[in-house]
């Protein structure tokens, strides 16, 4: 019985620490698996983002985030800073130029 109570008490602060989570769906200009890896890796390093999953078929990314630590505009900027469009936010020009040719708009449909 003591172990159950102790486990419950230890779990409560963990739930409070996790905070509220929201999900946003963002359209990207990602094309291939390299794009997917690059965007998801960058978002994983961004403050307040707990999970992201890019669907290459419809070129959208689902991002789970803590609204107390970040917002949708910051998430879109993070994607743009890696070189990809994020809804209405246009990709950073310098970052876009550094992308491999297969990751650029208009790349062959057979990319990766």
N, C-alpha and C positions, 0 to 999 in steps of 0.2 A: 504494500500500500504506500509506503514511504517513497519507493522508487517511482511509482506512478505520479504522485504529487510533485516530486522533484522534476520529473520529465516535463510535466505540464508547466511548471514555473519557468523552466529553462526555455521552453518553446515560445512563451508569450513575448519576451523581449525580442526574439528573432523575428516574429511576425510584425511587431511594431517597427523594427528597424528596416524591414523590407519596403515599407511605404506603399502608397497607392500606385498602381501601374495603369497606364493607358496604352492603347495600340493605335498606330497611324499607318495608313497605306499610302505610299508615295510612288509615283510613276518615275522611272529612271530611263536613261539612255544606254543601260548596260546591254551587252551583246552576248558575251561568252562566259565560260566558267572562270576565266581569269578576272573578268569584271566582277563577278559575284564574289570571289575570294577577296579581291581588293576592297570592295565596298564593305562587306561584312566584317573584315578585319579592322578597318578604320573605325567603323561604328562600335565595335567591341571595345575599343580604346577610348571612346567618347564618354564623358561623365553623364551618368543618369540613364544610359541605355543598357538594358539587361539582355535583350535578345533581338536578332534581326534575321530575316529569311527572305532572300531575293528569289523571285520566280522568274526565270528567264523566258518562259513562254509568253507571259503577258507584260514582262519588263516592269514589274512592281515589286516593291520591297515592303514587307510588314515589319514594323519596328515597335518593340515593346519598351516603354520608357517610364521613368519616374518624373511626373510633371513638377515636382518640387526641385528637381535638379537640372532639368532641361525642358525645351519646348520644341514644337514642330519646326519653327523657323530655324533653330539651331541645328536640328537634325538635317534639314535640307541643305543648310550651309556646309555641314560636314561632308555630305555626299558631293556637293559641288566642288569643294576644295580638293577632292580626290580626282576630279576631272570628268564628272558625270552630271548631266542635267537631273534635277530633282523637282518634279512638277514645273512650276513657273520659274524656278531658280536655275539660271544658266550655269553650266560648268565653268570653273576657273580656267581661263585660257592657257596659262603656263602649265597647269597640271594636265590639261587635256593634251597638250603637245607632247608631254612626256609619256603618254600612254602608248603601249604597243599598237602597231597598225591594226591588229585584229580587234582592238577595243574601241576604235574610233567609228563615229557615225558613218554609215555608208560602206563599212567593211563587208567583205563577201559573206554571204549567208552560210557558208561552210566553215566559218571561224570556229575553232576549237570544238 
